């Protein structure tokens, strides 16, 4: 019997393996990882500095430990060079250069997403850091520890960028956030809530340079001279980019699997090719691309049941996202992108509540800023329709 094969050892891959093993303890499972296959929770990386977490403390288990714990065969430092959909085989390239063939009964693409990189000029542009993995975090942390002035320029005022800004400022760094948008979290918040959120971060000393972007980065000794398109020049010790992620589509596209913004899958997480599924940051589920923890959990639970013999569609209830910015406590439930909404806001002494209401008067999303508003999370969540309803 050919094994179930999972490509990818991130949160999606490991969560699926764990959920499947709850239902089926014997079917062979192979996990293929391009890196060392250490299991860790990537969302913890954006606030690991304030907890003084060394990279070795973040990992939950190496490939040997996870292989024994889940009773699966893990192939670390192994690349998948080709998917043969017709013959249900993969071409693998191992760290030692050896090439082998791996058969599969079902194939799951959990290949994640890579950071978007801006086209920036200058001899320091290649030194821009990203933190999209535990290896990236280790490199960023080690480089940061060598600098005494602690001046950090953050590219991107989105969710991850603001989390890093809060974390870095709380650990004594001088932080400037640069974004082309006129406000932080521009796609998630109405303007007045964004202004209040920004003020919360500015209160602890985070600086924002909005409506502009980086034009050049040049090395000046051990420092970096960063020129913005608005004419401002900054001297910094390190540049961290957090402007978003782009799903890894190359392997799927080479196998003639349909892609759009992500790898297109239906409610069963099935791709356009038989016996091939996709989950996690790479998967566009019925038109929804949601790179958050709760959607991944919902996908893994549903697909585990399907792989174990009970066909199960993924269910997306209303899934609020808690943003890890203690200086401005924030919870966001984005309204569906294809739904027109009007925002209704309510002010509190410590923040505000914003409701996204559609043309029929239905609550489709919300933003909770501050502790008082945050207390309404559960009650409001119950009022929002499912994004993908549960199967009957």
C-alpha angles and dihedrals in degrees: 000000000000115000131246105255125209118194107205136040101214127112092289095051096046094042091053092049091050094047092047093051089055087063103031122027100177113042108105115253126190122193118198118200131184090206135038092294094231108167115233140140108257094201089067092065095076093062102027096106096064089052089050089233115174113214090248089060094054097058114092096197142338123242094272093052093045092046091055094041095051099030093235134129110246121196108196124193090022126134127206106221099177142010116213100199095182094055097032094235138128130212110224132196115200130206092258091055095256116141122211141168123242121196121209138192093197125010125206121196108209094157097140128204137289128225117268111241123208120225097251124171128218139074092274097054093095090058094066111124128221127189108210098129142025089260089055091049092051091051093046093047093048092049092046092052091059094060123083102190092057095208110161128184113201120201109210133034095211127117097288094039092054092047090053091046091055092045094048094046091048088056094054102267128141103238130194118180117204123195136159090221121089092237141024118265087015096175095047108041137055113240099259093049091047090053092052091046091051090050090055092056092042089054090066091046106268109146123212129206104188133175088036141076141201117283103176139003118197132177116244106183105300092339134077127233109212119196118198125205090244090065097259119135122203132187112215141166099223140006122216121191119209103157098132145285134274118206116246103248105156098095092047094046091051088055092051092249111155114254136177121159085338137359102303115236134166127232089283088056088243118149125215090272121074118258092007120114135176132209139168130029092342096055124094102198114203088328096316121116107188116168095190135113101249096054089051090052091049091049094048094050093048096045092046089058091048092050089048091056105269109104106225131177118218116256120212110193119179102298116192118201120222110215112215098229108122090181088064109016107214138180120184132191104183117216114237110278093234095053122090111224140177121217122234114190135196123193126223131181090253101034143314147271122228122189124198107216123188128215091273092054094254121143107242102169144345147201122219117194119183135006097287094054091041091065089069095060098103096042094049094044090060090058096056118091119241114269089216110015121227116259116258 
